[in-house]
Amino acid sequence: MKKLNFERPLIKKLNIGPSHKFGLKTEFEAFTHIDDVPVKDLLAEYGSPLFVLSEKTIRSTISEAKRAFETRYPKVQFAWSYKTNYLNAVCSLFHQEGSWAEVVSRFEYDKALSLGVDGNRIIFNGPEKTEDDLNLAVENGSLIHIDHFDEMYTLIDIAPKHKKKPKVAIRVNMDTGIYPMWDRFGFNYENGEAWEAINRIMMSNKLDMVGLHTHVGTFMMTAGAYGIAATKLADLAVNLKRKYNHDLNYIDMGGGFASKNTLKGAYLLGTDTSPSFDDYAEAITTSLINSQLDPERMPMLILETGRALIDDAGHLAGTVLANKKLSDGRHATIVDFGVNILFTSFWYEHKITPAQEFSSHSETTSIYGPLCMNIDQIRESVYLPAMKKGDRVVVSRVGAYNMTQWMQFITLRPKVVMIDKRGQVHIIRNNESNSDITGLEKIPEHLFLKK
Ligand SMILES: *Cc1c(COP(=O)(O)O)cnc(C)c1O
């Protein structure tokens, strides 16, 4: 008979908090494999911590989203939101699945071009586009989404220099019943600014008005907000047609669909409460189809979905460094990944699961990262089986924003791998070395250390 492993004794204080009327949040069944590859082997081969993306999950999620919209609306186009995850392999995968590129800076714009995306399949959003950026975007026939009047006047000013009319849309913000309202981007619907912007564009005769855009917020838990937004954009399009007899090529509903993560302070798990792609698709397409838009010339529906398409596909695997007791007797676990690479731990209660079999002893613990910073807390309080030094854990649903918002701080950032559909593991971003970081630095000569 195999000798049982020693496990330290536990004294459990009964805490109120983690339970609700459906019982304890069950967060545990060992997470031993990601797409059939053992977590243990991944960490042994590529180091700990390690970001692991599943190509299979990305592909099945985008197909599910496409199905939800394409079965309800004649013309649908997804555009991958670069800032959600702009690792080259990830963008390439989305482009292979037919997505256009949605970029919000020159850095992202150049990245899309270098990945081979046609200029006319790049949507250029955001408040910062220099005159130089705009000239390039016009030259390439990209879709420029105007954020403010200053940008519009710059475009009207530079337009005569170009052979082609700049292709533009305006970003519209509006009241969708969700507060605080995102009114810092684009032109407001309710106060008439959006309609004014449309009139100025049409009367200038220098720009080709091809679409309308909105991005109402992020992690929107009510699909109905999109229904309201689509009705308001359709209303603008109908008025545009009436006044100028001009048809739009597209209506772009932006991103913001919630992923299945659980927001901090939420009573129920995100897996139970986030709307599905079908819910969002139903709300948006119902509004467009029931509007006064000409049924013969329905605009293409563009979606810039980010987090909902990739969160599930990302995992962060890591290792337990130590256990300790806090001064008030609470238990704490220290792991080898910090909030600097898991930025989303500031707003999600990330699901963390041991990657090996465990006994039935569970306890409430705080999970801390390795940084010498008090804020480096991954989970404040989570009910987990007892783990010991060297045990491995997997954090689920980390595919969105972490690989773009992460920062190099105290430690070096780890590798990112992608598991393909046949179970082959590919490094898609190497771990950093000291020279990657210090290579950019210069020491003024008078500060050289004299030996
Ligand atoms: C960030 C962003 C998106 C993607 O948002 P998600 O919440 O990740 O879906 C789409 N469009 C614009 C304009 C954005 O700024």
The ligand as a Gaussian input file, in Angstrom:
#p B3LYP/6-31G(d) Opt

LIG

0 1
 C      -11.528000      48.008000     -25.711000
 C      -12.398000      48.174000     -26.882000
 C      -13.074000      47.076000     -27.442000
 C      -13.069000      45.696000     -26.821000
 O      -13.743000      45.720000     -25.597000
 P      -14.057000      44.363000     -24.780000
 O      -14.679000      44.861000     -23.516000
 O      -12.760000      43.676000     -24.528000
 O      -14.982000      43.542000     -25.604000
 C      -13.804000      47.298000     -28.590000
 N      -13.901000      48.529000     -29.151000
 C      -13.275000      49.604000     -28.620000
 C      -13.413000      50.918000     -29.280000
 C      -12.505000      49.467000     -27.464000
 O      -11.910000      50.540000     -26.944000

